[in-house]
Amino acid sequence: TSHCVAKCFAEMAMAEAGTINLMPSQVAAGSVYLARKSLGIAPHWNKALEHYTGYSEDRLLCEVVVPSLLPSLISYRSEHRFLMSAKRAYSKKVYNIPLPTELMHHLPISTSVC
């Protein structure tokens, strides 16, 4: 489930101009972090994820999530627009996950963490 949510967040983020400065690994790692957070998976970031991505939680939040990914996802939420392909792909009953807009209401990340 978190895999599908992370893919959905990554697709939504890549459609925004604000994420053009991010490397693909940053988009992927940030999407995994946001997916785990939105689904309530604790811890949101662990030593294994840090090892395999090369990003610490603090670095990920300060360099990727807060300045680029979160504003992109918030713009989708506030404007109620998201890619139709992502909506169709990730809202299927096969995945058994909420729609992206429902998940994004559960992203209480303070922009003052950095």
Biopython code that builds the backbone (N, CA, C, O; Angstrom):
import numpy as np
from Bio.PDB.StructureBuilder import StructureBuilder

atoms = [
    (1, "THR", "N", (0.821, -1.197, 0.000)),
    (1, "THR", "CA", (0.000, 0.000, 0.000)),
    (1, "THR", "C", (0.862, 1.256, 0.000)),
    (1, "THR", "O", (0.606, 2.171, -0.783)),
    (2, "SER", "N", (1.874, 1.323, 0.857)),
    (2, "SER", "CA", (2.708, 2.530, 0.892)),
    (2, "SER", "C", (3.452, 2.708, -0.429)),
    (2, "SER", "O", (3.735, 3.831, -0.847)),
    (3, "HIS", "N", (3.761, 1.596, -1.078)),
    (3, "HIS", "CA", (4.426, 1.658, -2.386)),
    (3, "HIS", "C", (3.537, 2.380, -3.399)),
    (3, "HIS", "O", (4.010, 3.253, -4.127)),
    (4, "CYS", "N", (2.265, 2.023, -3.448)),
    (4, "CYS", "CA", (1.328, 2.645, -4.394)),
    (4, "CYS", "C", (1.123, 4.120, -4.076)),
    (4, "CYS", "O", (1.069, 4.951, -4.983)),
    (5, "VAL", "N", (1.010, 4.444, -2.802)),
    (5, "VAL", "CA", (0.825, 5.837, -2.404)),
    (5, "VAL", "C", (2.073, 6.651, -2.765)),
    (5, "VAL", "O", (1.956, 7.771, -3.262)),
    (6, "ALA", "N", (3.250, 6.100, -2.523)),
    (6, "ALA", "CA", (4.489, 6.797, -2.867)),
    (6, "ALA", "C", (4.572, 7.043, -4.372)),
    (6, "ALA", "O", (4.987, 8.121, -4.799)),
    (7, "LYS", "N", (4.184, 6.064, -5.173)),
    (7, "LYS", "CA", (4.190, 6.236, -6.625)),
    (7, "LYS", "C", (3.223, 7.335, -7.037)),
    (7, "LYS", "O", (3.524, 8.139, -7.919)),
    (8, "CYS", "N", (2.077, 7.365, -6.405)),
    (8, "CYS", "CA", (1.080, 8.390, -6.714)),
    (8, "CYS", "C", (1.624, 9.778, -6.375)),
    (8, "CYS", "O", (1.513, 10.700, -7.183)),
    (9, "PHE", "N", (2.209, 9.931, -5.188)),
    (9, "PHE", "CA", (2.785, 11.212, -4.792)),
    (9, "PHE", "C", (3.903, 11.624, -5.744)),
    (9, "PHE", "O", (4.010, 12.798, -6.099)),
    (10, "ALA", "N", (4.734, 10.675, -6.157)),
    (10, "ALA", "CA", (5.835, 10.981, -7.072)),
    (10, "ALA", "C", (5.300, 11.464, -8.418)),
    (10, "ALA", "O", (5.818, 12.428, -8.983)),
    (11, "GLU", "N", (4.275, 10.806, -8.930)),
    (11, "GLU", "CA", (3.689, 11.229, -10.203)),
    (11, "GLU", "C", (3.103, 12.618, -10.098)),
    (11, "GLU", "O", (3.269, 13.437, -11.002)),
    (12, "MET", "N", (2.419, 12.887, -9.007)),
    (12, "MET", "CA", (1.817, 14.205, -8.823)),
    (12, "MET", "C", (2.898, 15.277, -8.697)),
    (12, "MET", "O", (2.761, 16.368, -9.251)),
    (13, "ALA", "N", (3.960, 14.970, -7.976)),
    (13, "ALA", "CA", (5.036, 15.942, -7.778)),
    (13, "ALA", "C", (5.774, 16.237, -9.079)),
    (13, "ALA", "O", (6.159, 17.378, -9.334)),
    (14, "MET", "N", (5.969, 15.211, -9.900)),
    (14, "MET", "CA", (6.718, 15.411, -11.140)),
    (14, "MET", "C", (5.966, 16.273, -12.146)),
    (14, "MET", "O", (6.566, 16.775, -13.096)),
    (15, "ALA", "N", (4.680, 16.450, -11.956)),
    (15, "ALA", "CA", (3.896, 17.288, -12.861)),
    (15, "ALA", "C", (3.967, 18.760, -12.487)),
    (15, "ALA", "O", (3.447, 19.611, -13.209)),
    (16, "GLU", "N", (4.607, 19.067, -11.364)),
    (16, "GLU", "CA", (4.700, 20.442, -10.884)),
    (16, "GLU", "C", (6.050, 21.051, -11.221)),
    (16, "GLU", "O", (7.077, 20.379, -11.124)),
    (17, "ALA", "N", (6.058, 22.305, -11.612)),
    (17, "ALA", "CA", (7.301, 22.997, -11.959)),
    (17, "ALA", "C", (8.222, 23.160, -10.748)),
    (17, "ALA", "O", (9.440, 23.239, -10.908)),
    (18, "GLY", "N", (7.663, 23.210, -9.556)),
    (18, "GLY", "CA", (8.463, 23.410, -8.345)),
    (18, "GLY", "C", (9.393, 22.264, -8.004)),
    (18, "GLY", "O", (10.271, 22.411, -7.154)),
    (19, "THR", "N", (9.216, 21.132, -8.650)),
    (19, "THR", "CA", (10.072, 19.978, -8.354)),
    (19, "THR", "C", (11.118, 19.730, -9.435)),
    (19, "THR", "O", (11.837, 18.732, -9.384)),
    (20, "ILE", "N", (11.207, 20.617, -10.398)),
    (20, "ILE", "CA", (12.130, 20.395, -11.515)),
    (20, "ILE", "C", (13.591, 20.396, -11.071)),
    (20, "ILE", "O", (14.443, 19.811, -11.741)),
    (21, "ASN", "N", (13.884, 21.041, -9.957)),
    (21, "ASN", "CA", (15.263, 21.101, -9.474)),
    (21, "ASN", "C", (15.670, 19.864, -8.677)),
    (21, "ASN", "O", (16.826, 19.749, -8.271)),
    (22, "LEU", "N", (14.739, 18.940, -8.447)),
    (22, "LEU", "CA", (15.030, 17.751, -7.649)),
    (22, "LEU", "C", (15.561, 16.613, -8.517)),
    (22, "LEU", "O", (15.167, 16.446, -9.671)),
    (23, "MET", "N", (16.461, 15.844, -7.930)),
    (23, "MET", "CA", (16.934, 14.629, -8.596)),
    (23, "MET", "C", (15.852, 13.556, -8.447)),
    (23, "MET", "O", (15.061, 13.612, -7.506)),
    (24, "PRO", "N", (15.805, 12.588, -9.352)),
    (24, "PRO", "CA", (14.812, 11.514, -9.239)),
    (24, "PRO", "C", (14.882, 10.785, -7.898)),
    (24, "PRO", "O", (13.853, 10.381, -7.357)),
    (25, "SER", "N", (16.085, 10.615, -7.362)),
    (25, "SER", "CA", (16.213, 9.933, -6.071)),
    (25, "SER", "C", (15.582, 10.761, -4.951)),
    (25, "SER", "O", (15.056, 10.200, -3.990)),
    (26, "GLN", "N", (15.630, 12.076, -5.067)),
    (26, "GLN", "CA", (15.012, 12.936, -4.060)),
    (26, "GLN", "C", (13.491, 12.849, -4.130)),
    (26, "GLN", "O", (12.820, 12.785, -3.100)),
    (27, "VAL", "N", (12.950, 12.848, -5.344)),
    (27, "VAL", "CA", (11.500, 12.715, -5.508)),
    (27, "VAL", "C", (11.039, 11.369, -4.943)),
    (27, "VAL", "O", (10.032, 11.294, -4.238)),
    (28, "ALA", "N", (11.778, 10.318, -5.258)),
    (28, "ALA", "CA", (11.413, 8.980, -4.782)),
    (28, "ALA", "C", (11.474, 8.898, -3.257)),
    (28, "ALA", "O", (10.530, 8.427, -2.622)),
    (29, "ALA", "N", (12.571, 9.349, -2.676)),
    (29, "ALA", "CA", (12.723, 9.279, -1.218)),
    (29, "ALA", "C", (11.693, 10.151, -0.520)),
    (29, "ALA", "O", (11.093, 9.732, 0.470)),
    (30, "GLY", "N", (11.485, 11.347, -1.020)),
    (30, "GLY", "CA", (10.481, 12.234, -0.421)),
    (30, "GLY", "C", (9.081, 11.664, -0.522)),
    (30, "GLY", "O", (8.282, 11.808, 0.403)),
    (31, "SER", "N", (8.777, 11.022, -1.630)),
    (31, "SER", "CA", (7.454, 10.406, -1.814)),
    (31, "SER", "C", (7.252, 9.236, -0.861)),
    (31, "SER", "O", (6.161, 9.048, -0.324)),
    (32, "VAL", "N", (8.305, 8.451, -0.652)),
    (32, "VAL", "CA", (8.219, 7.351, 0.311)),
    (32, "VAL", "C", (7.968, 7.901, 1.713)),
    (32, "VAL", "O", (7.132, 7.382, 2.453)),
    (33, "TYR", "N", (8.700, 8.954, 2.070)),
    (33, "TYR", "CA", (8.522, 9.559, 3.392)),
    (33, "TYR", "C", (7.083, 10.054, 3.571)),
    (33, "TYR", "O", (6.444, 9.771, 4.585)),
    (34, "LEU", "N", (6.580, 10.798, 2.578)),
    (34, "LEU", "CA", (5.222, 11.341, 2.679)),
    (34, "LEU", "C", (4.166, 10.242, 2.692)),
    (34, "LEU", "O", (3.159, 10.356, 3.391)),
    (35, "ALA", "N", (4.389, 9.187, 1.928)),
    (35, "ALA", "CA", (3.440, 8.074, 1.915)),
    (35, "ALA", "C", (3.374, 7.412, 3.281)),
    (35, "ALA", "O", (2.288, 7.154, 3.799)),
    (36, "ARG", "N", (4.532, 7.138, 3.862)),
    (36, "ARG", "CA", (4.562, 6.503, 5.185)),
    (36, "ARG", "C", (3.911, 7.408, 6.228)),
    (36, "ARG", "O", (3.185, 6.932, 7.100)),
    (37, "LYS", "N", (4.168, 8.704, 6.139)),
    (37, "LYS", "CA", (3.588, 9.646, 7.097)),
    (37, "LYS", "C", (2.069, 9.719, 6.930)),
    (37, "LYS", "O", (1.332, 9.686, 7.915)),
    (38, "SER", "N", (1.606, 9.817, 5.690)),
    (38, "SER", "CA", (0.166, 9.957, 5.459)),
    (38, "SER", "C", (-0.611, 8.699, 5.834)),
    (38, "SER", "O", (-1.788, 8.777, 6.186)),
    (39, "LEU", "N", (0.047, 7.534, 5.760)),
    (39, "LEU", "CA", (-0.611, 6.282, 6.129)),
    (39, "LEU", "C", (-0.416, 5.933, 7.605)),
    (39, "LEU", "O", (-0.937, 4.923, 8.077)),
    (40, "GLY", "N", (0.326, 6.758, 8.329)),
    (40, "GLY", "CA", (0.541, 6.532, 9.755)),
    (40, "GLY", "C", (1.523, 5.411, 10.057)),
    (40, "GLY", "O", (1.447, 4.790, 11.117)),
    (41, "ILE", "N", (2.440, 5.146, 9.140)),
    (41, "ILE", "CA", (3.437, 4.102, 9.359)),
    (41, "ILE", "C", (4.576, 4.691, 10.189)),
    (41, "ILE", "O", (5.204, 5.673, 9.791)),
    (42, "ALA", "N", (4.830, 4.094, 11.321)),
    (42, "ALA", "CA", (5.890, 4.600, 12.207)),
    (42, "ALA", "C", (7.023, 3.585, 12.267)),
    (42, "ALA", "O", (6.762, 2.382, 12.299)),
    (43, "PRO", "N", (8.225, 4.020, 12.282)),
    (43, "PRO", "CA", (8.659, 5.404, 12.103)),
    (43, "PRO", "C", (8.513, 5.825, 10.645)),
    (43, "PRO", "O", (8.502, 4.988, 9.743)),
    (44, "HIS", "N", (8.402, 7.124, 10.431)),
    (44, "HIS", "CA", (8.236, 7.621, 9.061)),
    (44, "HIS", "C", (9.495, 7.405, 8.237)),
    (44, "HIS", "O", (9.423, 7.259, 7.017)),
    (45, "TRP", "N", (10.637, 7.383, 8.888)),
    (45, "TRP", "CA", (11.925, 7.173, 8.227)),
    (45, "TRP", "C", (12.781, 6.366, 9.180)),
    (45, "TRP", "O", (12.826, 6.666, 10.373)),
    (46, "ASN", "N", (13.459, 5.350, 8.678)),
    (46, "ASN", "CA", (14.268, 4.521, 9.570)),
    (46, "ASN", "C", (15.681, 4.361, 9.013)),
    (46, "ASN", "O", (16.007, 4.872, 7.942)),
    (47, "LYS", "N", (16.504, 3.642, 9.764)),
    (47, "LYS", "CA", (17.913, 3.478, 9.382)),
    (47, "LYS", "C", (18.072, 2.746, 8.050)),
    (47, "LYS", "O", (18.979, 3.054, 7.277)),
    (48, "ALA", "N", (17.196, 1.779, 7.781)),
    (48, "ALA", "CA", (17.279, 1.049, 6.510)),
    (48, "ALA", "C", (16.986, 1.983, 5.337)),
    (48, "ALA", "O", (17.696, 1.957, 4.332)),
    (49, "LEU", "N", (15.953, 2.799, 5.459)),
    (49, "LEU", "CA", (15.637, 3.749, 4.388)),
    (49, "LEU", "C", (16.763, 4.767, 4.228)),
    (49, "LEU", "O", (17.119, 5.139, 3.110)),
    (50, "GLU", "N", (17.311, 5.204, 5.331)),
    (50, "GLU", "CA", (18.435, 6.141, 5.276)),
    (50, "GLU", "C", (19.629, 5.506, 4.571)),
    (50, "GLU", "O", (20.279, 6.142, 3.742)),
    (51, "HIS", "N", (19.908, 4.263, 4.900)),
    (51, "HIS", "CA", (21.035, 3.558, 4.287)),
    (51, "HIS", "C", (20.851, 3.407, 2.775)),
    (51, "HIS", "O", (21.765, 3.710, 2.008)),
    (52, "TYR", "N", (19.683, 2.944, 2.348)),
    (52, "TYR", "CA", (19.483, 2.645, 0.934)),
    (52, "TYR", "C", (19.238, 3.875, 0.075)),
    (52, "TYR", "O", (19.503, 3.842, -1.127)),
    (53, "THR", "N", (18.738, 4.964, 0.662)),
    (53, "THR", "CA", (18.520, 6.181, -0.123)),
    (53, "THR", "C", (19.683, 7.159, -0.027)),
    (53, "THR", "O", (19.920, 7.954, -0.936)),
    (54, "GLY", "N", (20.406, 7.090, 1.089)),
    (54, "GLY", "CA", (21.486, 8.040, 1.315)),
    (54, "GLY", "C", (21.024, 9.355, 1.914)),
    (54, "GLY", "O", (21.810, 10.296, 2.024)),
    (55, "TYR", "N", (19.745, 9.433, 2.308)),
    (55, "TYR", "CA", (19.195, 10.657, 2.869)),
    (55, "TYR", "C", (18.789, 10.447, 4.320)),
    (55, "TYR", "O", (18.058, 9.508, 4.635)),
    (56, "SER", "N", (19.262, 11.316, 5.199)),
    (56, "SER", "CA", (18.782, 11.290, 6.577)),
    (56, "SER", "C", (17.409, 11.951, 6.597)),
    (56, "SER", "O", (17.054, 12.671, 5.664)),
    (57, "GLU", "N", (16.641, 11.713, 7.645)),
    (57, "GLU", "CA", (15.308, 12.309, 7.738)),
    (57, "GLU", "C", (15.394, 13.835, 7.750)),
    (57, "GLU", "O", (14.611, 14.503, 7.075)),
    (58, "ASP", "N", (16.330, 14.387, 8.504)),
    (58, "ASP", "CA", (16.468, 15.849, 8.565)),
    (58, "ASP", "C", (16.824, 16.432, 7.205)),
    (58, "ASP", "O", (16.250, 17.434, 6.777)),
    (59, "ARG", "N", (17.771, 15.798, 6.532)),
    (59, "ARG", "CA", (18.178, 16.293, 5.206)),
    (59, "ARG", "C", (17.020, 16.183, 4.215)),
    (59, "ARG", "O", (16.781, 17.092, 3.419)),
    (60, "LEU", "N", (16.318, 15.078, 4.273)),
    (60, "LEU", "CA", (15.185, 14.870, 3.377)),
    (60, "LEU", "C", (14.121, 15.933, 3.594)),
    (60, "LEU", "O", (13.612, 16.515, 2.636)),
    (61, "LEU", "N", (13.783, 16.188, 4.854)),
    (61, "LEU", "CA", (12.769, 17.195, 5.154)),
    (61, "LEU", "C", (13.207, 18.582, 4.718)),
    (61, "LEU", "O", (12.436, 19.304, 4.087)),
    (62, "CYS", "N", (14.434, 18.963, 5.046)),
    (62, "CYS", "CA", (14.903, 20.328, 4.791)),
    (62, "CYS", "C", (15.260, 20.611, 3.339)),
    (62, "CYS", "O", (15.139, 21.749, 2.886)),
    (63, "GLU", "N", (15.698, 19.592, 2.604)),
    (63, "GLU", "CA", (16.130, 19.812, 1.224)),
    (63, "GLU", "C", (15.096, 19.408, 0.181)),
    (63, "GLU", "O", (15.122, 19.912, -0.942)),
    (64, "VAL", "N", (14.192, 18.512, 0.536)),
    (64, "VAL", "CA", (13.289, 17.963, -0.470)),
    (64, "VAL", "C", (11.819, 18.180, -0.112)),
    (64, "VAL", "O", (11.086, 18.831, -0.855)),
    (65, "VAL", "N", (11.398, 17.642, 1.010)),
    (65, "VAL", "CA", (9.975, 17.602, 1.332)),
    (65, "VAL", "C", (9.397, 18.994, 1.557)),
    (65, "VAL", "O", (8.429, 19.376, 0.900)),
    (66, "VAL", "N", (9.976, 19.749, 2.472)),
    (66, "VAL", "CA", (9.402, 21.053, 2.819)),
    (66, "VAL", "C", (9.529, 22.071, 1.685)),
    (66, "VAL", "O", (8.535, 22.724, 1.369)),
    (67, "PRO", "N", (10.704, 22.244, 1.051)),
    (67, "PRO", "CA", (10.787, 23.279, 0.021)),
    (67, "PRO", "C", (10.154, 22.921, -1.327)),
    (67, "PRO", "O", (9.758, 23.824, -2.064)),
    (68, "SER", "N", (10.048, 21.649, -1.668)),
    (68, "SER", "CA", (9.596, 21.289, -3.020)),
    (68, "SER", "C", (8.386, 20.377, -3.069)),
    (68, "SER", "O", (7.375, 20.728, -3.678)),
    (69, "LEU", "N", (8.467, 19.210, -2.437)),
    (69, "LEU", "CA", (7.380, 18.232, -2.568)),
    (69, "LEU", "C", (6.096, 18.679, -1.895)),
    (69, "LEU", "O", (5.025, 18.621, -2.499)),
    (70, "LEU", "N", (6.192, 19.120, -0.661)),
    (70, "LEU", "CA", (4.988, 19.495, 0.069)),
    (70, "LEU", "C", (4.226, 20.631, -0.620)),
    (70, "LEU", "O", (3.007, 20.532, -0.761)),
    (71, "PRO", "N", (4.898, 21.707, -1.054)),
    (71, "PRO", "CA", (4.154, 22.748, -1.770)),
    (71, "PRO", "C", (3.475, 22.236, -3.043)),
    (71, "PRO", "O", (2.383, 22.688, -3.389)),
    (72, "SER", "N", (4.119, 21.296, -3.738)),
    (72, "SER", "CA", (3.512, 20.731, -4.945)),
    (72, "SER", "C", (2.231, 19.980, -4.615)),
    (72, "SER", "O", (1.214, 20.143, -5.290)),
    (73, "LEU", "N", (2.287, 19.155, -3.570)),
    (73, "LEU", "CA", (1.109, 18.383, -3.194)),
    (73, "LEU", "C", (0.015, 19.277, -2.612)),
    (73, "LEU", "O", (-1.172, 19.027, -2.821)),
    (74, "ILE", "N", (0.413, 20.310, -1.890)),
    (74, "ILE", "CA", (-0.579, 21.241, -1.339)),
    (74, "ILE", "C", (-1.282, 21.988, -2.462)),
    (74, "ILE", "O", (-2.481, 22.256, -2.375)),
    (75, "SER", "N", (-0.544, 22.326, -3.516)),
    (75, "SER", "CA", (-1.191, 23.023, -4.632)),
    (75, "SER", "C", (-2.224, 22.123, -5.290)),
    (75, "SER", "O", (-3.264, 22.605, -5.740)),
    (76, "TYR", "N", (-1.955, 20.821, -5.355)),
    (76, "TYR", "CA", (-2.961, 19.891, -5.870)),
    (76, "TYR", "C", (-4.177, 19.881, -4.962)),
    (76, "TYR", "O", (-5.314, 19.905, -5.435)),
    (77, "ARG", "N", (-3.938, 19.844, -3.647)),
    (77, "ARG", "CA", (-5.038, 19.780, -2.702)),
    (77, "ARG", "C", (-5.847, 21.066, -2.735)),
    (77, "ARG", "O", (-7.077, 21.022, -2.759)),
    (78, "SER", "N", (-5.172, 22.213, -2.737)),
    (78, "SER", "CA", (-5.888, 23.475, -2.650)),
    (78, "SER", "C", (-6.635, 23.799, -3.940)),
    (78, "SER", "O", (-7.690, 24.434, -3.903)),
    (79, "GLU", "N", (-6.101, 23.371, -5.070)),
    (79, "GLU", "CA", (-6.759, 23.655, -6.338)),
    (79, "GLU", "C", (-7.649, 22.506, -6.799)),
    (79, "GLU", "O", (-8.304, 22.608, -7.836)),
    (80, "HIS", "N", (-7.678, 21.419, -6.044)),
    (80, "HIS", "CA", (-8.485, 20.242, -6.360)),
    (80, "HIS", "C", (-8.231, 19.736, -7.781)),
    (80, "HIS", "O", (-9.152, 19.421, -8.536)),
    (81, "ARG", "N", (-6.946, 19.674, -8.105)),
    (81, "ARG", "CA", (-6.612, 19.141, -9.430)),
    (81, "ARG", "C", (-5.485, 18.132, -9.263)),
    (81, "ARG", "O", (-4.557, 18.348, -8.483)),
    (82, "PHE", "N", (-5.567, 17.078, -9.969)),
    (82, "PHE", "CA", (-4.468, 16.128, -10.007)),
    (82, "PHE", "C", (-4.572, 15.356, -11.304)),
    (82, "PHE", "O", (-5.615, 15.353, -11.957)),
    (83, "LEU", "N", (-3.500, 14.712, -11.668)),
    (83, "LEU", "CA", (-3.455, 14.007, -12.942)),
    (83, "LEU", "C", (-4.544, 12.954, -13.026)),
    (83, "LEU", "O", (-4.712, 12.143, -12.116)),
    (84, "MET", "N", (-5.273, 12.975, -14.115)),
    (84, "MET", "CA", (-6.349, 11.997, -14.278)),
    (84, "MET", "C", (-5.783, 10.582, -14.341)),
    (84, "MET", "O", (-6.402, 9.644, -13.839)),
    (85, "SER", "N", (-4.631, 10.427, -14.942)),
    (85, "SER", "CA", (-4.039, 9.086, -15.010)),
    (85, "SER", "C", (-3.688, 8.584, -13.609)),
    (85, "SER", "O", (-3.897, 7.410, -13.305)),
    (86, "ALA", "N", (-3.159, 9.457, -12.759)),
    (86, "ALA", "CA", (-2.823, 9.056, -11.393)),
    (86, "ALA", "C", (-4.102, 8.743, -10.621)),
    (86, "ALA", "O", (-4.153, 7.775, -9.862)),
    (87, "LYS", "N", (-5.112, 9.545, -10.814)),
    (87, "LYS", "CA", (-6.381, 9.303, -10.117)),
    (87, "LYS", "C", (-6.956, 7.949, -10.523)),
    (87, "LYS", "O", (-7.374, 7.160, -9.675)),
    (88, "ARG", "N", (-6.972, 7.692, -11.827)),
    (88, "ARG", "CA", (-7.522, 6.414, -12.297)),
    (88, "ARG", "C", (-6.666, 5.237, -11.822)),
    (88, "ARG", "O", (-7.191, 4.206, -11.399)),
    (89, "ALA", "N", (-5.358, 5.403, -11.898)),
    (89, "ALA", "CA", (-4.459, 4.297, -11.571)),
    (89, "ALA", "C", (-4.482, 3.932, -10.099)),
    (89, "ALA", "O", (-4.465, 2.749, -9.757)),
    (90, "TYR", "N", (-4.521, 4.920, -9.226)),
    (90, "TYR", "CA", (-4.344, 4.639, -7.808)),
    (90, "TYR", "C", (-5.632, 4.621, -6.999)),
    (90, "TYR", "O", (-5.592, 4.380, -5.793)),
    (91, "SER", "N", (-6.762, 4.867, -7.628)),
    (91, "SER", "CA", (-8.010, 4.794, -6.887)),
    (91, "SER", "C", (-8.759, 3.489, -7.168)),
    (91, "SER", "O", (-9.886, 3.312, -6.706)),
    (92, "LYS", "N", (-8.143, 2.582, -7.918)),
    (92, "LYS", "CA", (-8.771, 1.302, -8.222)),
    (92, "LYS", "C", (-8.905, 0.459, -6.956)),
    (92, "LYS", "O", (-8.084, 0.550, -6.044)),
    (93, "LYS", "N", (-9.923, -0.340, -6.918)),
    (93, "LYS", "CA", (-10.156, -1.195, -5.760)),
    (93, "LYS", "C", (-9.029, -2.206, -5.547)),
    (93, "LYS", "O", (-8.851, -2.714, -4.440)),
    (94, "VAL", "N", (-8.271, -2.498, -6.599)),
    (94, "VAL", "CA", (-7.171, -3.451, -6.492)),
    (94, "VAL", "C", (-6.158, -2.982, -5.449)),
    (94, "VAL", "O", (-5.615, -3.789, -4.694)),
    (95, "TYR", "N", (-5.905, -1.659, -5.412)),
    (95, "TYR", "CA", (-4.911, -1.115, -4.497)),
    (95, "TYR", "C", (-5.466, -0.920, -3.092)),
    (95, "TYR", "O", (-4.709, -0.920, -2.121)),
    (96, "ASN", "N", (-6.771, -0.755, -2.977)),
    (96, "ASN", "CA", (-7.428, -0.588, -1.678)),
    (96, "ASN", "C", (-6.806, 0.551, -0.865)),
    (96, "ASN", "O", (-6.566, 0.414, 0.335)),
    (97, "ILE", "N", (-6.551, 1.671, -1.537)),
    (97, "ILE", "CA", (-6.024, 2.841, -0.842)),
    (97, "ILE", "C", (-6.959, 4.019, -1.092)),
    (97, "ILE", "O", (-7.703, 4.020, -2.073)),
    (98, "PRO", "N", (-6.929, 5.015, -0.220)),
    (98, "PRO", "CA", (-7.779, 6.192, -0.432)),
    (98, "PRO", "C", (-7.320, 6.970, -1.657)),
    (98, "PRO", "O", (-6.213, 6.768, -2.155)),
    (99, "LEU", "N", (-8.178, 7.854, -2.133)),
    (99, "LEU", "CA", (-7.803, 8.731, -3.223)),
    (99, "LEU", "C", (-6.699, 9.674, -2.768)),
    (99, "LEU", "O", (-6.602, 9.969, -1.577)),
    (100, "PRO", "N", (-5.867, 10.154, -3.683)),
    (100, "PRO", "CA", (-4.766, 11.043, -3.302)),
    (100, "PRO", "C", (-5.201, 12.242, -2.473)),
    (100, "PRO", "O", (-4.509, 12.625, -1.530)),
    (101, "THR", "N", (-6.344, 12.842, -2.815)),
    (101, "THR", "CA", (-6.773, 14.022, -2.054)),
    (101, "THR", "C", (-7.122, 13.656, -0.623)),
    (101, "THR", "O", (-6.920, 14.465, 0.283)),
    (102, "GLU", "N", (-7.637, 12.461, -0.397)),
    (102, "GLU", "CA", (-7.953, 12.030, 0.969)),
    (102, "GLU", "C", (-6.681, 11.811, 1.768)),
    (102, "GLU", "O", (-6.630, 12.130, 2.956)),
    (103, "LEU", "N", (-5.658, 11.272, 1.129)),
    (103, "LEU", "CA", (-4.382, 11.038, 1.815)),
    (103, "LEU", "C", (-3.697, 12.348, 2.166)),
    (103, "LEU", "O", (-3.111, 12.476, 3.240)),
    (104, "MET", "N", (-3.767, 13.312, 1.277)),
    (104, "MET", "CA", (-3.042, 14.553, 1.487)),
    (104, "MET", "C", (-3.596, 15.371, 2.650)),
    (104, "MET", "O", (-2.907, 16.249, 3.171)),
    (105, "HIS", "N", (-4.820, 15.096, 3.058)),
    (105, "HIS", "CA", (-5.362, 15.790, 4.225)),
    (105, "HIS", "C", (-4.677, 15.322, 5.501)),
    (105, "HIS", "O", (-4.851, 15.932, 6.556)),
    (106, "HIS", "N", (-3.902, 14.250, 5.417)),
    (106, "HIS", "CA", (-3.216, 13.685, 6.580)),
    (106, "HIS", "C", (-1.717, 13.954, 6.537)),
    (106, "HIS", "O", (-0.933, 13.143, 7.031)),
    (107, "LEU", "N", (-1.313, 15.054, 5.968)),
    (107, "LEU", "CA", (0.104, 15.396, 5.889)),
    (107, "LEU", "C", (0.411, 16.597, 6.784)),
    (107, "LEU", "O", (0.709, 17.682, 6.284)),
    (108, "PRO", "N", (0.340, 16.412, 8.078)),
    (108, "PRO", "CA", (0.587, 17.551, 8.984)),
    (108, "PRO", "C", (2.072, 17.791, 9.199)),
    (108, "PRO", "O", (2.591, 17.530, 10.285)),
    (109, "ILE", "N", (2.755, 18.279, 8.188)),
    (109, "ILE", "CA", (4.181, 18.556, 8.326)),
    (109, "ILE", "C", (4.339, 20.060, 8.463)),
    (109, "ILE", "O", (3.891, 20.826, 7.610)),
    (110, "SER", "N", (4.967, 20.463, 9.520)),
    (110, "SER", "CA", (5.220, 21.874, 9.753)),
    (110, "SER", "C", (6.361, 22.327, 8.852)),
    (110, "SER", "O", (7.381, 21.648, 8.738)),
    (111, "THR", "N", (6.184, 23.462, 8.223)),
    (111, "THR", "CA", (7.238, 23.997, 7.371)),
    (111, "THR", "C", (8.324, 24.679, 8.190)),
    (111, "THR", "O", (9.273, 25.226, 7.628)),
    (112, "SER", "N", (8.194, 24.650, 9.501)),
    (112, "SER", "CA", (9.204, 25.293, 10.354)),
    (112, "SER", "C", (10.218, 24.299, 10.901)),
    (112, "SER", "O", (10.962, 24.636, 11.821)),
    (113, "VAL", "N", (10.269, 23.073, 10.358)),
    (113, "VAL", "CA", (11.194, 22.064, 10.864)),
    (113, "VAL", "C", (12.643, 22.347, 10.490)),
    (113, "VAL", "O", (13.554, 21.815, 11.124)),
    (114, "CYS", "N", (12.869, 23.155, 9.494)),
    (114, "CYS", "CA", (14.242, 23.393, 9.013)),
    (114, "CYS", "C", (14.803, 24.700, 9.510)),
    (114, "CYS", "O", (15.943, 25.042, 9.194)),
]
sb = StructureBuilder()
sb.init_structure("model")
sb.init_model(0)
sb.init_chain("A")
sb.init_seg("    ")
for serial, (resi, resn, name, xyz) in enumerate(atoms, 1):
    if name == "N":
        sb.init_residue(resn, " ", resi, " ")
    sb.init_atom(name, np.array(xyz, "f"), 0.0, 1.0, " ", f" {name:<3s}", serial, name[0])
structure = sb.get_structure()
